[in-house]
Amino acid sequence: MYATVHQFRRSHADEPEGWGHALAAELHPGTGSPGTCTLAQIGGLTGLVVALWRDRGSALAAGDHRTPGTFDARVYEVSDVESGTAEPRIAQATWFDRPLTRAEADAADFGGRERIRPAVQGLGGIAGFYVLTAEDRSRLVLGFTESIEAMEAVQKTVMSTELLPGEDQALLPGPDRIDVHRVLHTSLPAPGLVGEPR
């Protein structure tokens, strides 16, 4: 499974009810995406339209689409996905813009799987996450929760974890930026329906 992520500039003066769904539909009209979501940055002027695709060719074609206000688009592979039980109302976009080395990518995978995921599994209000990996191994992690409070609890828990034996801090440079968004629209399938990342 693959994903496109279009960034757009918001127009606060022209955001009628339902505009998030309308933007996703305008950007990807009848293109066969299994699901889309529109995110609007809290306290900011930008947002994201995320769309899933069954193959790389479809994602590359969709990445060429533009609407007024969109200024960047990237294509990723869905490299990991986890479900949650809460309603997705808040999203955190954690950007690793710098291409990772193979060792850094492997270290991030290990830390996410063995340290971070077990630490947050018992928290309430989690709606799931997607790990999106580009061809150059830059990454975007999208985490969904039902509230700002739940997102802050996840952040606090992640930052409180200690490195496991064998983890090397030098291989974990941390994200380049973190944005918090409101979920305006989502038709993303349940993570279990996305299938095995490939």
N, C-alpha and C positions, 0 to 999 in steps of 0.2 A: 504494500500500500504506500502511496505517495501523498504529499500535501503541497499546496501552494499557499503562500502567505503574502497577501497584498497589503501594503501600508497606505493609509490615506490621511489626508488632512481634514479635520472636522470643520463644519460650518455651523456654529452654535445657533446662528440666526435662522437656519433653514434645516431644522431637524424635527419634522413632524412625527407623530406617533407611527411606529412601524418602519421608520426609515432604515433601520439596520437590516431587516429582512429584504427591503426593496433594494438596498445597495448590493447585497449578495446576489440577488436575482438578476440585477442589471449586469453585474460583473461576470456571472456564469449562467447565462440563459440557456436552459435546455441542453446542457453539456454532459449530463450523465454523472455528475458528482454524487457519490454516496451520501454526502452531507456537507454542510457549511456552517460557519458561525461568524458573527460580527461582534467585535469587541471595541469599546470606546474607552480611551484612557481616562482615568479619574483625575480631574484637575489638570488635564492636558489638552492638546489640540490635535492629537493623532489617534488613529485606531487601526485595527487589523481585520481583514477578511480572510478566514482560514477555510480552505476547501480540501476535501479528500478526493483521491483519484486511484483507480484500480491498477494503473500502469504508468510508467515513467513518460511515455509518449503523450498521454492525455494531460499529464501534469505540465509538461513542457509547453504544450499548446496553450493551456489555460494560463500559464505564467506570462504569455504575451498579451493577454487581455488588459485593457486599461479603461477606466472611466474617469470623468473629471474629478480631480482631487487625489487620485492614486499616484504615488510617486516612487514606489519601489515594489518589486515582486521577486520572491525567491521560491525555488523548488527544493523540497526536502523529501527524504525517505522517512517513513514512520518506523523508527528503530526500536521503540518501546512504547507500551501503552498499558494503563492500569485503570480498572473501573472503580467507581465509588458509588455510594448510595444516596448522596445528597443532590439537591437541585443545583445545577451550575448557574450561579448568579454573578460570581466574581472570578476573574482570571488573572493569574500572574504570568507574564511573559518574561522568561529569563534568557537573555541573549548571550551566547558565546560567539561573538562576531569573528574573532580571530580563528583561522583554521587550526585545529588541534593536530598535534603529532599523533602517530599511532599509539605511542606510549601514554600520552595524555588522554586520548579517547578511551583506551582500555582502563585507565585508572578511574575515569569518570563513570564508566559502566560499572566497574566493581563497587565504587563508593555508593552509587545510586542503588544498586541491587542489594548489597550486603549491609550497608550502614544506614542510608537514609530511608529506604522503603520500610524496613522493619521498625524504625523509630516513629514513623508517622502513621502506621497502620491502625493504631488504637485510637487515633484522634477522631472526633466527630466533625461532621460538616464537610467532609471531603467528597468531591464529585468526580475525581479522576485526574489523570494527567496523560499527556502525549510528549514523547521525546522525538524531536524532528532533527534529522541529521542530513546536512548537505554533502555534496560530492567531495568538497574539500575538508570535510569533518568539522566545519563550523556547525553550531547547534542552536536550536531554540527549544526550550522546555516550557510547555503550556500546562499550568496547574489550575484546576477548577475547584472552587469551594462555594458554599452556600452564603457566605457572609465575609465581610472584612475581618471580623473577629476570628473566624475559622482560618482565614488566610494568615493572620498574624500568629496564630497558634502554630501553624505549620512552619512559618519562618523561624519562630523562636526555637522550636524543636530541632529543626535542621541545624541551626547555628550552634546548638548546644551539644551536638554529637561530637564524640571524640574519634580521632582516626583509629582504624583497626590495625592490628599488627600487619606489617607488610605494606601499608599505605604510605606514600611519600608525598608530603605537602608540596614539594617542588613540581609534582606532576598534576597538581590541582590548582591552577591559577585563579579560579573563580570567574564569575560572569563579568562581561563588559558593561552590562546595563540590565536593569530590572524595571519593568513597567507593570502597573496594576490597572486593570480594566473592569468595566461593567460588561456583563454579557447581555447584549441587546437582542440577539437572535441566535438560536442554535438548532440545527437539525443533524448534528453529528451523531452517528450511530453509537450504541453502547459499545464500549471498547472491546467486549467479547465478540462483536460482530465484525470488527475490523480485520480479524484474521492474523495470522502470523506475519510479523514484519519481515519484509524481504525486498 
